[in-house]
Amino acid sequence: MIDVHAHHFSGAYVDLLEALGAEETVVENARIVVSESADHGIGERLAVMDGSGVRRQMLSMSGATPYFDDPKPGVRAARFIN
């Protein structure tokens, strides 16, 4: 089975958004879902996938999108996350 709707981003990405001046609510909400584990939550994710019979996930961003009035920080953040 392939999960075609999964999201992931790292604490480093959220740190970058904050440094680039992203809206405070975007940063705060993103920090809630970021795993503090050394492997960024990958081990836990793989265990859940194994238990559910999911062999692959297609990852994408979610609410912490790199929207800025100035396109330069948005491009920098988008390149980082990709």
ZASE-895761 format. One record per residue: x, y, z of N, C-alpha, C, O in turn. Coordinates in steps of 0.02 Angstrom, whole numbers, plus 50000, padded with zeros to 5 digits. Layout:
% residues N
<atom n_x="X" n_y="Y" n_z="Z" ca_x="X" ca_y="Y" ca_z="Z" c_x="X" c_y="Y" c_z="Z" o_x="X" o_y="Y" o_z="Z"/>
...
//
This chain:
% residues 82
<atom n_x="50042" n_y="49942" n_z="50000" ca_x="50000" ca_y="50000" ca_z="50000" c_x="50045" c_y="50062" c_z="50000" o_x="50098" o_y="50063" o_z="50031"/>
<atom n_x="50022" n_y="50114" n_z="49965" ca_x="50058" ca_y="50178" ca_z="49963" c_x="50012" c_y="50231" c_z="49992" o_x="49955" o_y="50239" o_z="49970"/>
<atom n_x="50038" n_y="50268" n_z="50040" ca_x="50002" ca_y="50324" ca_z="50071" c_x="50018" c_y="50385" c_z="50028" o_x="50075" o_y="50408" o_z="50026"/>
<atom n_x="49968" n_y="50413" n_z="49995" ca_x="49979" ca_y="50470" ca_z="49951" c_x="49964" c_y="50537" c_z="49983" o_x="49963" o_y="50588" o_z="49950"/>
<atom n_x="49951" n_y="50536" n_z="50049" ca_x="49936" ca_y="50598" ca_z="50084" c_x="49972" c_y="50598" c_z="50152" o_x="49942" o_y="50581" o_z="50203"/>
<atom n_x="50035" n_y="50616" n_z="50151" ca_x="50075" ca_y="50618" ca_z="50213" c_x="50116" c_y="50683" c_z="50213" o_x="50136" o_y="50708" o_z="50161"/>
<atom n_x="50128" n_y="50709" n_z="50273" ca_x="50165" ca_y="50773" ca_z="50280" c_x="50225" c_y="50764" c_z="50326" o_x="50224" o_y="50724" o_z="50372"/>
<atom n_x="50276" n_y="50802" n_z="50311" ca_x="50335" ca_y="50803" ca_z="50355" c_x="50376" c_y="50865" c_z="50342" o_x="50386" o_y="50885" o_z="50284"/>
<atom n_x="50400" n_y="50896" n_z="50396" ca_x="50452" ca_y="50948" ca_z="50391" c_x="50489" c_y="50948" c_z="50457" o_x="50463" o_y="50927" o_z="50508"/>
<atom n_x="50550" n_y="50972" n_z="50454" ca_x="50595" ca_y="50968" ca_z="50512" c_x="50594" c_y="51032" c_z="50554" o_x="50568" o_y="51084" o_z="50532"/>
<atom n_x="50622" n_y="51027" n_z="50613" ca_x="50630" ca_y="51086" ca_z="50656" c_x="50675" c_y="51138" c_z="50623" o_x="50665" o_y="51198" o_z="50632"/>
<atom n_x="50724" n_y="51115" n_z="50585" ca_x="50769" ca_y="51161" ca_z="50550" c_x="50730" c_y="51204" c_z="50500" o_x="50745" o_y="51263" o_z="50490"/>
<atom n_x="50681" n_y="51173" n_z="50468" ca_x="50639" ca_y="51211" ca_z="50420" c_x="50599" c_y="51264" c_z="50458" o_x="50594" o_y="51321" o_z="50435"/>
<atom n_x="50570" n_y="51246" n_z="50515" ca_x="50531" ca_y="51294" ca_z="50554" c_x="50577" c_y="51350" c_z="50580" o_x="50557" o_y="51408" o_z="50580"/>
<atom n_x="50638" n_y="51332" n_z="50600" ca_x="50686" ca_y="51383" ca_z="50621" c_x="50700" c_y="51432" c_z="50565" o_x="50705" o_y="51492" o_z="50575"/>
<atom n_x="50707" n_y="51405" n_z="50504" ca_x="50720" ca_y="51448" ca_z="50446" c_x="50661" c_y="51494" c_z="50433" o_x="50670" o_y="51554" o_z="50422"/>
<atom n_x="50600" n_y="51467" n_z="50436" ca_x="50541" ca_y="51510" ca_z="50427" c_x="50540" c_y="51567" c_z="50477" o_x="50526" o_y="51625" o_z="50460"/>
<atom n_x="50556" n_y="51551" n_z="50539" ca_x="50558" ca_y="51602" ca_z="50591" c_x="50611" c_y="51655" c_z="50576" o_x="50598" o_y="51715" o_z="50582"/>
<atom n_x="50670" n_y="51632" n_z="50557" ca_x="50725" ca_y="51679" ca_z="50542" c_x="50708" c_y="51723" c_z="50482" o_x="50731" o_y="51781" o_z="50478"/>
<atom n_x="50669" n_y="51697" n_z="50435" ca_x="50650" ca_y="51735" ca_z="50376" c_x="50592" c_y="51783" c_z="50388" o_x="50575" o_y="51823" o_z="50346"/>
<atom n_x="50562" n_y="51777" n_z="50448" ca_x="50508" ca_y="51824" ca_z="50465" c_x="50437" c_y="51798" c_z="50451" o_x="50392" o_y="51838" o_z="50440"/>
<atom n_x="50428" n_y="51733" n_z="50452" ca_x="50361" ca_y="51705" ca_z="50441" c_x="50315" c_y="51727" c_z="50497" o_x="50337" o_y="51745" o_z="50552"/>
<atom n_x="50250" n_y="51726" n_z="50483" ca_x="50201" ca_y="51746" ca_z="50533" c_x="50209" c_y="51703" c_z="50596" o_x="50222" o_y="51643" o_z="50591"/>
<atom n_x="50200" n_y="51734" n_z="50653" ca_x="50210" ca_y="51700" ca_z="50717" c_x="50164" c_y="51639" c_z="50725" o_x="50186" o_y="51588" o_z="50750"/>
<atom n_x="50102" n_y="51644" n_z="50702" ca_x="50056" ca_y="51588" ca_z="50709" c_x="50078" c_y="51529" c_z="50666" o_x="50068" o_y="51471" o_z="50686"/>
<atom n_x="50106" n_y="51542" n_z="50608" ca_x="50131" ca_y="51488" ca_z="50565" c_x="50187" c_y="51451" c_z="50601" o_x="50188" o_y="51389" o_z="50603"/>
<atom n_x="50234" n_y="51488" n_z="50629" ca_x="50291" ca_y="51459" ca_z="50664" c_x="50268" c_y="51420" c_z="50725" o_x="50290" o_y="51363" o_z="50736"/>
<atom n_x="50224" n_y="51450" n_z="50765" ca_x="50200" ca_y="51416" ca_z="50826" c_x="50163" c_y="51352" c_z="50810" o_x="50175" o_y="51300" o_z="50842"/>
<atom n_x="50119" n_y="51354" n_z="50761" ca_x="50081" ca_y="51294" ca_z="50742" c_x="50127" c_y="51240" c_z="50713" o_x="50115" o_y="51180" o_z="50725"/>
<atom n_x="50178" n_y="51260" n_z="50676" ca_x="50225" ca_y="51211" ca_z="50647" c_x="50265" c_y="51177" c_z="50702" o_x="50278" o_y="51117" o_z="50698"/>
<atom n_x="50285" n_y="51214" n_z="50752" ca_x="50325" ca_y="51185" ca_z="50806" c_x="50287" c_y="51131" c_z="50844" o_x="50317" o_y="51085" o_z="50872"/>
<atom n_x="50221" n_y="51136" n_z="50846" ca_x="50180" ca_y="51086" ca_z="50881" c_x="50189" c_y="51017" c_z="50852" o_x="50189" o_y="50967" o_z="50889"/>
<atom n_x="50196" n_y="51012" n_z="50786" ca_x="50198" ca_y="50946" ca_z="50753" c_x="50268" c_y="50921" c_z="50738" o_x="50276" o_y="50865" o_z="50714"/>
<atom n_x="50319" n_y="50961" n_z="50752" ca_x="50388" ca_y="50940" ca_z="50739" c_x="50411" c_y="50893" c_z="50794" o_x="50404" o_y="50909" o_z="50853"/>
<atom n_x="50438" n_y="50837" n_z="50775" ca_x="50464" ca_y="50788" ca_z="50824" c_x="50531" c_y="50812" c_z="50851" o_x="50573" o_y="50838" o_z="50814"/>
<atom n_x="50540" n_y="50803" n_z="50915" ca_x="50603" ca_y="50822" ca_z="50948" c_x="50653" c_y="50763" c_z="50950" o_x="50708" o_y="50771" o_z="50975"/>
<atom n_x="50633" n_y="50705" n_z="50923" ca_x="50677" ca_y="50647" ca_z="50926" c_x="50737" c_y="50657" c_z="50880" o_x="50734" o_y="50696" o_z="50832"/>
<atom n_x="50791" n_y="50621" n_z="50894" ca_x="50853" ca_y="50628" ca_z="50856" c_x="50843" c_y="50612" c_z="50782" o_x="50878" o_y="50639" o_z="50739"/>
<atom n_x="50795" n_y="50567" n_z="50766" ca_x="50784" ca_y="50549" ca_z="50696" c_x="50726" c_y="50588" c_z="50666" o_x="50700" o_y="50569" o_z="50613"/>
<atom n_x="50704" n_y="50641" n_z="50699" ca_x="50650" ca_y="50684" ca_z="50675" c_x="50584" c_y="50648" c_z="50668" o_x="50541" o_y="50667" o_z="50628"/>
<atom n_x="50574" n_y="50594" n_z="50707" ca_x="50511" ca_y="50557" ca_z="50705" c_x="50507" c_y="50504" c_z="50652" o_x="50455" o_y="50472" o_z="50644"/>
<atom n_x="50561" n_y="50494" n_z="50615" ca_x="50560" ca_y="50445" ca_z="50560" c_x="50550" c_y="50374" c_z="50586" o_x="50512" o_y="50335" o_z="50557"/>
<atom n_x="50583" n_y="50356" n_z="50641" ca_x="50576" ca_y="50288" ca_z="50669" c_x="50504" c_y="50274" c_z="50689" o_x="50477" o_y="50220" o_z="50674"/>
<atom n_x="50473" n_y="50321" n_z="50723" ca_x="50402" ca_y="50313" ca_z="50742" c_x="50357" c_y="50308" c_z="50681" o_x="50312" o_y="50266" o_z="50678"/>
<atom n_x="50370" n_y="50350" n_z="50631" ca_x="50330" ca_y="50349" ca_z="50569" c_x="50336" c_y="50281" c_z="50535" o_x="50286" o_y="50253" o_z="50513"/>
<atom n_x="50397" n_y="50255" n_z="50531" ca_x="50407" ca_y="50190" ca_z="50498" c_x="50373" c_y="50134" c_z="50536" o_x="50346" o_y="50087" o_z="50506"/>
<atom n_x="50373" n_y="50138" n_z="50603" ca_x="50338" ca_y="50087" ca_z="50643" c_x="50263" c_y="50089" c_z="50630" o_x="50232" o_y="50036" o_z="50624"/>
<atom n_x="50234" n_y="50148" n_z="50626" ca_x="50163" ca_y="50154" ca_z="50612" c_x="50148" c_y="50129" c_z="50542" o_x="50098" o_y="50094" o_z="50531"/>
<atom n_x="50191" n_y="50146" n_z="50495" ca_x="50181" ca_y="50122" ca_z="50426" c_x="50183" c_y="50046" c_z="50424" o_x="50140" o_y="50014" o_z="50393"/>
<atom n_x="50233" n_y="50016" n_z="50456" ca_x="50239" ca_y="49942" ca_z="50458" c_x="50176" c_y="49911" c_z="50488" o_x="50150" o_y="49862" o_z="50461"/>
<atom n_x="50153" n_y="49939" n_z="50543" ca_x="50093" ca_y="49912" ca_z="50576" c_x="50030" c_y="49920" c_z="50535" o_x="49981" o_y="49883" o_z="50546"/>
<atom n_x="50031" n_y="49967" n_z="50489" ca_x="49972" ca_y="49979" ca_z="50447" c_x="49977" c_y="49949" c_z="50378" o_x="49930" o_y="49953" o_z="50338"/>
<atom n_x="50033" n_y="49918" n_z="50363" ca_x="50043" ca_y="49888" ca_z="50297" c_x="50059" c_y="49938" c_z="50243" o_x="50052" o_y="49923" o_z="50183"/>
<atom n_x="50082" n_y="49998" n_z="50263" ca_x="50102" ca_y="50049" ca_z="50214" c_x="50176" c_y="50040" c_z="50198" o_x="50218" o_y="50040" o_z="50244"/>
<atom n_x="50192" n_y="50032" n_z="50134" ca_x="50261" ca_y="50021" ca_z="50114" c_x="50296" c_y="50085" c_z="50092" o_x="50357" o_y="50090" o_z="50095"/>
<atom n_x="50257" n_y="50134" n_z="50070" ca_x="50285" ca_y="50197" ca_z="50047" c_x="50238" c_y="50255" c_z="50064" o_x="50177" o_y="50246" o_z="50070"/>
<atom n_x="50268" n_y="50314" n_z="50071" ca_x="50228" ca_y="50375" ca_z="50080" c_x="50253" c_y="50427" c_z="50030" o_x="50312" o_y="50433" o_z="50017"/>
<atom n_x="50206" n_y="50464" n_z="50003" ca_x="50222" ca_y="50523" ca_z="49963" c_x="50217" c_y="50582" c_z="50010" o_x="50162" o_y="50600" o_z="50032"/>
<atom n_x="50274" n_y="50613" n_z="50025" ca_x="50275" ca_y="50667" ca_z="50074" c_x="50265" c_y="50735" c_z="50040" o_x="50287" o_y="50747" o_z="49984"/>
<atom n_x="50231" n_y="50778" n_z="50076" ca_x="50222" ca_y="50847" ca_z="50053" c_x="50219" c_y="50893" c_z="50114" o_x="50216" o_y="50870" o_z="50171"/>
<atom n_x="50221" n_y="50956" n_z="50101" ca_x="50214" ca_y="51007" ca_z="50153" c_x="50143" c_y="51008" c_z="50178" o_x="50098" o_y="50978" o_z="50148"/>
<atom n_x="50133" n_y="51043" n_z="50233" ca_x="50065" ca_y="51058" ca_z="50254" c_x="50061" c_y="51132" c_z="50271" o_x="50084" o_y="51173" o_z="50231"/>
<atom n_x="50033" n_y="51150" n_z="50326" ca_x="50018" ca_y="51219" ca_z="50342" c_x="50076" c_y="51267" c_z="50347" o_x="50066" o_y="51328" o_z="50343"/>
<atom n_x="50137" n_y="51243" n_z="50354" ca_x="50194" ca_y="51288" ca_z="50361" c_x="50224" c_y="51305" c_z="50293" o_x="50283" o_y="51294" o_z="50280"/>
<atom n_x="50182" n_y="51331" n_z="50250" ca_x="50204" ca_y="51347" ca_z="50182" c_x="50245" c_y="51412" c_z="50181" o_x="50233" o_y="51456" o_z="50223"/>
<atom n_x="50292" n_y="51417" n_z="50135" ca_x="50337" ca_y="51476" ca_z="50135" c_x="50308" c_y="51536" c_z="50098" o_x="50334" o_y="51556" o_z="50046"/>
<atom n_x="50254" n_y="51564" n_z="50124" ca_x="50223" ca_y="51623" ca_z="50093" c_x="50249" c_y="51686" c_z="50125" o_x="50244" o_y="51695" o_z="50186"/>
<atom n_x="50277" n_y="51730" n_z="50084" ca_x="50303" ca_y="51794" ca_z="50107" c_x="50285" c_y="51847" c_z="50056" o_x="50274" o_y="51832" o_z="49998"/>
<atom n_x="50280" n_y="51910" n_z="50078" ca_x="50267" ca_y="51964" ca_z="50031" c_x="50324" c_y="51971" c_z="49981" o_x="50313" o_y="51983" o_z="49922"/>
<atom n_x="50385" n_y="51965" n_z="50005" ca_x="50445" ca_y="51967" ca_z="49963" c_x="50459" c_y="51896" c_z="49939" o_x="50464" o_y="51851" o_z="49981"/>
<atom n_x="50465" n_y="51884" n_z="49875" ca_x="50475" ca_y="51815" ca_z="49851" c_x="50543" c_y="51784" c_z="49870" o_x="50548" o_y="51723" o_z="49872"/>
<atom n_x="50594" n_y="51824" n_z="49885" ca_x="50660" ca_y="51796" ca_z="49900" c_x="50660" c_y="51748" c_z="49960" o_x="50687" o_y="51693" o_z="49953"/>
<atom n_x="50633" n_y="51767" n_z="50018" ca_x="50633" ca_y="51719" ca_z="50073" c_x="50589" c_y="51658" c_z="50058" o_x="50603" o_y="51603" o_z="50081"/>
<atom n_x="50535" n_y="51668" n_z="50021" ca_x="50493" ca_y="51612" ca_z="50002" c_x="50529" c_y="51561" c_z="49959" o_x="50523" o_y="51501" o_z="49969"/>
<atom n_x="50568" n_y="51586" n_z="49911" ca_x="50608" ca_y="51543" ca_z="49868" c_x="50661" c_y="51506" c_z="49910" o_x="50671" o_y="51446" o_z="49901"/>
<atom n_x="50693" n_y="51542" n_z="49955" ca_x="50744" ca_y="51510" ca_z="49998" c_x="50714" c_y="51453" c_z="50040" o_x="50742" o_y="51398" o_z="50044"/>
<atom n_x="50656" n_y="51466" n_z="50070" ca_x="50623" ca_y="51416" ca_z="50111" c_x="50599" c_y="51357" c_z="50069" o_x="50605" o_y="51299" o_z="50090"/>
<atom n_x="50572" n_y="51371" n_z="50010" ca_x="50548" ca_y="51317" ca_z="49966" c_x="50605" c_y="51273" c_z="49944" o_x="50598" o_y="51212" o_z="49941"/>
<atom n_x="50662" n_y="51303" n_z="49928" ca_x="50720" ca_y="51263" ca_z="49909" c_x="50744" c_y="51220" c_z="49966" o_x="50764" o_y="51163" o_z="49956"/>
<atom n_x="50743" n_y="51248" n_z="50026" ca_x="50764" ca_y="51210" ca_z="50086" c_x="50720" c_y="51149" c_z="50096" o_x="50745" o_y="51094" o_z="50107"/>
<atom n_x="50655" n_y="51158" n_z="50093" ca_x="50609" ca_y="51103" ca_z="50108" c_x="50608" c_y="51051" c_z="50052" o_x="50595" o_y="50992" o_z="50065"/>
<atom n_x="50621" n_y="51072" n_z="49992" ca_x="50622" ca_y="51024" ca_z="49936" c_x="50686" c_y="50985" c_z="49935" o_x="50696" o_y="50942" o_z="49892"/>
//
